[in-house]
Amino acid sequence: MRSQISCTELYLMFSNLVKSTGCCKVSSLMQAQVEMELVNEVELKSLLEQETDSPQTNAASLMEQGLHRERRAKAPRNSVVQSFKIVILSNKLNLLLPFGPSAILVYYVTANKGWFFLLSLVGITPLAERLGYATEQLACYTGSTVGGLLNATFGNVIELIISIIALKNGMIRVVQLTLLGSILSNMLLVLGCAFFFGGLVFSRNDQVFDKGNAVVSSGMLLMAFMGLLFPTVLHYTQSEVHAGSSELALSRFISCIMLVAYAAYIFFQLKSQPSVYTEERNQNTEMSEDDEDPEISKWEAIIWLSIFTAWVSILSGYLVDAIEGASVSWKIPISFISVILLPIVGNAAEHAGAIMFAMKDKLDLSLGVAIGSSIQISMFAVPFCVVIGWMMGAQMDLNFQLFETATLFITVIVVAFFLQEGTSNYFKGLMLILCYLIVAASFFVHEDPHQG
């Protein structure tokens, strides 16, 4: 501070000297030197301020790099048998894995599509959980950005695979209803169960979560609804400029916009707010003592991830073919199977994870699982399927029909109201579960006139 004042006084003194004496050459040189010193002091001060403003960010990044180096050094070297025991035999839920081959056997032996569909649903359930496990193991060897993208990509891979296979078979309504059901399931059933069981464990006080993130998530869901609303309104008002083509063109344009918005959302979450995301990942790794060190190597995780994804793709292909047969055999609408049954199976692992986080009073992680998955489906999976259908020549659009669009609107509004206070309890969870039962009953008696 003393040097800065002296330089300033020196600058003023020589400025007055120039005005009084008119010694232009000498004074200009001295003035330039003083100005240079002032500039250097300002630059030094700004550098010091930047260093004092970001010690936490630098420490977090250095700590994360150190953890990744340590994990790479401790990467296990398992044999094939050891890897099989860790991935397959260590989880009791994997006892359901034989139901998958049994379903394929029933598909070729009998003509009862109902039994095959039921066995397929049971067989896919452990695959969804193992996909999440392999993704988490692989994320141990990557940074937070890559790990977040992996979780975002494989978090709803079951719904994406089923939707792409159905789209390839021309079952556009099944694609729309399955994706819609996944959004409704995450927002009402998964979040409701997390609030309910977390509220029972911590019944004396309300649980608290980040209100700011909840508001941003609600805004993203409202944007997703807006993307589905305008093609639907355009269709039912019959106000298309070019009948039969304007609705499809608008859907494809909105889908591209939604994909850009979702990419910006991911960038904002991982880059603009790294401290929040790093904190969530650190909380996630504290869920068990073994999470600090990976159980399998990086290449083992990649291989198992590929195996589970391929097996899900095979089983989903048979599952999609049996939807209509199961509807006839069980005498229930296809819309109920697509909106209620398929998403419950696909979200089984997320459902269990959200409840576990809430019961440990880590509600921000529960919201990240439930609401984050809903955002991913609505802002990424839905427009992605529209773009993929565009490439395939299928006329997949964002017109989800009036009944389905109204259901999504009411759901988003209800969830937004429950999130606006930043607190939760078992009563709010119970209300969300009851809302989901109302939605399920509505689709059980709803006959889709646009099926096919």
Salt bridges, closest charged atoms under 4 A:
GLU64 OE2 - HIS68 NE2 3.40
GLU70 OE2 - LYS74 NZ 2.94
GLU129 OE1 - ARG130 NE 2.69
GLU247 OE1 - HIS235 ND1 3.09
GLU286 OE1 - LYS362 NZ 3.89
GLU404 OE2 - ARG173 NH2 3.09
GLU404 OE2 - HIS446 NE2 3.38
GLU421 OE1 - LYS428 NZ 3.33
ASP448 OD2 - ARG173 NE 2.82
